[in-house]
Amino acid sequence: MKLKVSKSLLKGTLKVPGSKSHTIRAVAVALLAPGESIIENPLESLDTVSSLRALTSMGGQVEVNKDFWRIIGTGGKLREPLRTINMGNSGTGTRIFTGIAATGTHKYKFDGDKSLRSRPMGELHDALVALGAKCESTNGKCPFTIQGPIKGGETRVDGKSSQFLTSLLFATPLAENDTRINVYNLQEKPYVEITLDWLDRQEIKYRCSDNLTEFYIPGRQRYHNFSFNVPADFSTATFPLVAAAVTGSELDLENLDFSDRQGDKAVFDHLAKMGMEITTKGKFTNIKPAGRLKGIEVDLNATPDALPAMAVAGACATGKTILKNVPQARIKETDRITCMTSELRKMGVEIEELEDGMVISGCDNLHGAEVEGHEDHRIVMALALAGMAAEGETIINGSEAASVTFPEFFADFRDIGAVMEQFE
């Protein structure tokens, strides 16, 4: 599908969908717990539906309702799979459920779409093999098979994707023996902290160093059924926030909980430094520009998913915006540094690509162009924001990718005034 976007002025209220990170972790814990768990306000998107496919393949049961999911877990006794588990585009789900699969005795095969097949898995496989799992893969990526059970012991893992460590943290409490995990090159610490919050809620015992590079997890622990209300997703909230900034609009965002551990809430601080006025009262957060956006230098290591939208903010600001220390943005659904550089240049933006980020010169003549979404939801949505700020029409190819995390992106933005239309 193509998306046509024109210059827009936005106004109104947007309810931010539930967190993808929390939803997938909730599904994983519900699978491992005995009995019934309730997940309220889940994000229902392509990525989270992939996690439900993994859950049912491993023996869990799910009842999907409008505002909640009811899940019957396995108590850790996973079922033999009937077929390959298709994880679609979900890197988070694939990494987490790979670790869970390694706690059982059956052989599980994972696969996914073209993008997922390009993403690294070998570092996680090696860490699980060191704990007793067996893995078969031709290139350290999908498709692959994994078979447990992991026994515990000592392992080390590359932290270039925090999802590798998260996978180990969910799996190792079920090992027969205690586990020590040594982490090197750790990126994206807030996502690890979200995982640790889940372990704390489950009363899972562990010890870790202050810098989250050394963990000790006792074995033979158990997960418990639960009821959990998924908070709004700050990664998703980045898009209406930046949309308001680059179009000079005022919006109210509903249901953001700034006490949650999601790292992307830091993007609100970044935009405030660039010139946005942000106030929260009750369940509403009001965002509006206090003047022309100003370029800033910002470390995105903890919030790599914000890079595409922040690149658009930089393109519409005065002066230079430097996005740095985010090399892991190159191993997401796409190489987001290269892709955003290429597409924004088509719209008249001057960008210097760095090994770990980009330097963006503010553009006074941002113009529409035909651009590629690269089958990446965050690139599609970020380019839509650029189209709302640009003169003329912008055509985005492959716009259907937005449904991976924000299924109602187009409808919700049209409701607040965005001039956009999907077509074949």
N, C-alpha and C positions, 0 to 999 in steps of 0.2 A: 504494500500500500504506500502511496505517496501522501504527503501532508503539505498543503499550501498555507502559508502563514503570511499575514500582512501586519503592518504597524498597528499597535493596539494600545488602548488606555484601559486599565483594569480597575474594577471597583467591586466591593462586596466581601463576602465571607467564604473561606474555603476550609472545609473539614479535612484535616490531614489524615490519610489512611494509617492503619496500624503498622507497627515496626516489622519489617521482614526479618531482621536479626532475631528479635524476640520470638516471632511466630515459629520460625524453623527450630529454634532451640526448645520451645515449648513442645512441639511435635516430637522431637527426639526424646525428651525426658518422659513424656506421656507414654511413648512406646516401651520404655524400659521400666516404667512403674507398673505395679499391679492394679487391677480394678479400673475405675472410671476417673478420668480427669476432664476438666472443663476449661477450654480456652475461649475467653470472651474477647470480642473485637479483634479477631485474627485478620491479618492481611490475606485476602484470597486473590492470589495472582499466579502466574505461570510458575514462578519459582517455588512458592509455598505449596501449590498443588503437586509439584514434583516431590516435595517432602512427604506429602500424604501417600503418594505412590510407594515410596520407600517403606513407609510405616506399614501399609497393608501387605506389601511383599514379605515383610519380616514377621507377620503374624498379628499386628495390631488391627483394630477395627475403628472406623470413624463414622460418625453421623454428622453431616454438614448441615447446619442451620444458618439462617440469615445473620444472626449476631453472635453465634458461638459454635464451636465444634465440640462434640462429645466423643472422647476417645477411650477405648478399652485397651489397656496395655498388656504386655506379655510378662511382666515381672522379671524381665531379663531372659526369658526362655524363648529365643527366637525360632521362628518356623523355617523349614527348608523352603527356599524360593521356588516358584513355579516357572519363572522366566527371568530374563535380563531386566534389571531395574533401570528404567529410562529416566534419567535425571534432567532431561531437557537442557536448559541453559544454566542450571543452578550450581554454581561452584560451591557456595556455602553448604547447601544440602549434600552435595556429593562428598565433600570432605568430612562433614559430621557423621553421615551415615556409613561411610567407609570404616571409621573407627568403631562405630556400634556393631557393624557386621563382624568385625574382628573379635568381638567378645563371644560369638557363638561358635558352633562346631560345623556349620554348613558352609558350602562354597557359594559366594554371591558374585554375580557378574554385574558391573555397572557400565553404563554407556550414556551418551547424550548427544546433543546436536553438534554441528561443526565447530562452534565457538568453544563448547565444553571440551571437545576433543583436542583443542589446542592448549588447554591450561595445564600447568604442571601438577602432577600428583606424586612423582617419584620420591620426593623428600618425606612425605607422609608414609608412603609404602615402606621405605627403609626404616623409619622409626617404629612402625608396627611389627615389621619382621624381626627387629632386634628384641621385641617383647614376646616373640613366639608365633606370630602370624605367618601365613604363606601367601605370597602375592605373585600373580602372573600378569605381565604387561610387556608389550613389545617396545614401548618407547617412554615408559613412565607417565603415560597419560591414558585417558579413556580410549578404547574399552579396556577393562582390566578385571581380574578376579581377585578376591580376598577371602581368606578362610582362617578362622581362629581355632581354638581360643587363645588369646594372648594370655601369658602366664604371669606377667609382671617382670620386674628386674630393672635394668638401667637402659635408658635410650637417650638419644639427642636428636633435636629437630631444628631445621632451618625455619626461622621466624619471618621469612620474607612475605609469607602469607600467614596472618594470625589464625586462619582457619585450620592450619595444620596442628597448632598447639591446642586450639579449642577441641578438635577431634580427639586428641589424646586425653584431654582433661575429662571429657564425658565418658570415655571408654575405660580408662585405667582403674577407676574405683571398683569395677566388676571383675578385675583380674584376680587370680587365685592368690598371688603374692603381692607384696608392696612394690611400688614403682617410683623410680627417680627419673625425672625428665630434666635434661639440660638444654637450654634454648640459646641459639646464637642468631645474630642479625634480626632481632625482634622488631617488627613493624606493627603499627595499628594497635597499640596497647589498649585503647578503650574497648575494642571488641573482646579482648581477653578478659577485661574487667566485667563485661556483661556476662560472659560465661561463668566467671567466679561468683557473681551474684546469684546465678542459677544454682550453682553448687551449694552456696550458703543457704538458699531457700530450701534446698533438699537435705540440709544437714549432712552433706558429704564432707568428710574430714580430709584436710590437706594442709600442707605447709608450703610457703613460697618465700623467695627472697623479695625484697622491696622493689627490685627492678624487673621482677617477673621472668627471670632467666633460669631459676632453679626451683623445682617442685618436688615434693615428696607426697605421694598419695597412698595411703593404706589400702590394701586389697580387701576383697570379700565384703564390700559395702552394698547397700541397696538404695534404689530410688523409691519415692513414695508418690501416690496419686495426689492431685492438687487441683485448685481452681485459680486461674490467673487471668487478669484483665490486661491485654496487650496495650502498651502505651503507643501514642502516635509516633510515626517514624521521622526522625530529624533529617535523615538522608533525603527523604522525599520532600520534607518541608523546605529544604534548600531551594527547590525550584520555584515555588511561589514567592519566596523571599527575594531571590535574584530577579524574578520577573517584575516585581514591584520596583526594585531598584533601577533596572535598566529602562523601564517604561515611564518612570516618574509617577507611579501610581500608589494609592493607599489601599491596603487590604487588612482584613482581620483573619488570623489563622486560629482554628479551633482545636482545643484539646492537647496542646503541647505541654509536657511535663518536664520542666527544666531541672528537676531533681533526679531524673533518670540518668544512667551511666552512658548513654549513647554519646559517642565522641562528636558526632556531627552537629551537636548543639553549639559547638564552638564557631560554626559558620555565622551564627547570629552576632557573635563578637566581631568577627572579621568584617561583616557588612556595616556594623555600627562604626568601626574605624574608618570605613570608606565613605560614611556620610548618611547612613540610614538611622532614622529615629525609631526605636523599638521599645514598646511598653507592654507589660502583661498585667491584666486585671481579670481575676477569676480564671475562666477557661479560655479566654480570648487573648491573643497576642496581636497588638496593632503594629503594623509596619508601614512606614512612609519615608520618603526622602526628605532630608533637611537641606538639600542643595545638590549640586552636581557631585557625582561620585568621584572620589579621589583614589588614585592608585596606591597600593600598599605592598609591602613584602610580607609574605606569610608562609610559615612552615606547615605543610599539609600532611606530614607523616602520619599523624593520628587520624586524619580524616581524608583518605585518598579518594573516596567516592565523590567528594565535593569538587574535585578538580575540573570536570567539564563545565559545571555551572559557574565556578569561580573564574574560569577563563573567559566566559561571556561577560561577567561583571567587570573584569579587567579591560575587556575590549571597549566597554562603554564608559570607562573612567578617564579622568585627566591624568596625564603622566604615565609612569610605568607601574605595572603590577608584576611582582615576581612571585611565582608559585614554586616552592623549592622543597627538597628533602622528601620527595614522594616517588622514588624509583618503582615502587610496587604498582603504581598506576599503569605500568607497561605490561603487567601480567593479569589484568582483569579480563572482562569479556573481549576487550581489544587492547591494543597499545593506545591508551587514551591520550597520552602526551602527543604522539605522532598524529593520531586521528584528529584531535581538536586543533592542532596546529594547521594541518592541511585544510580542514573545512573552513575555519575562520579566516584563513588567508584568502579563500575564494570570495569572502564577504568584505574584503578590503582591509583586514586587520594585519598590522605588522607584528610578527611574533618571532622570537628567537627560541629555538628548541634546545633545552638543556638535557643532559643525561638523566637528571632527576627532577625535571620540571620544565618551566617555560617562563620567558620574559615577554610580557605583552605591553605594547604601546597603545595607549588609548586612541580610539579612532573617532574622528568627527564626521566621517562620511561612511558609516556602516551601511552597506547596501545589500539588497536581496541577491540570492544566487541559488543555483541548484547544487545541493550538497548531499552527502551520503551519511546515512545513519550507522553504517558499519555493523548492523545487527546488534547494536548495543543500546539498551534502554536509556542509559544516562546521557549518551551522546545525542540520541534523538531528542530527548527532552531539552537538553542544553541548547541545541541548535534551534529548537522551537522558540526558546526565550530570545535568542539572537534575532530571529525573524520578527518577533513582536516589536523589537527596537529599531529594526532596519528600515530604510527607505525602499519602497518597491516590494515585490513578492519574493518569498523564499520557498523553494520546493525541497522537501526532505524525502529522500528515497528510503524505503524500509522502515516507515514510521510505526508499523505494528509492533516493533520491539519494545515500545514503551510499556506494554501490558505485563512485562516481566515483573515489575514492582509497583506500577501505578496504573491499573486497568482503566480507571476513569479519568486519566489525565486529560484527554481531549474534551470530554463532556464537562468536566469540572472547570477547565479553563475557559471554555466557551461561556459557561454560566456567569463568569466574572468579567466577561467582555473581550476575551481573546478572539481575534479574527483569524480563524483557522478552519480548514476543511480537509478531510481525508478523501482520497479518490484512488481509483485503480490506475 
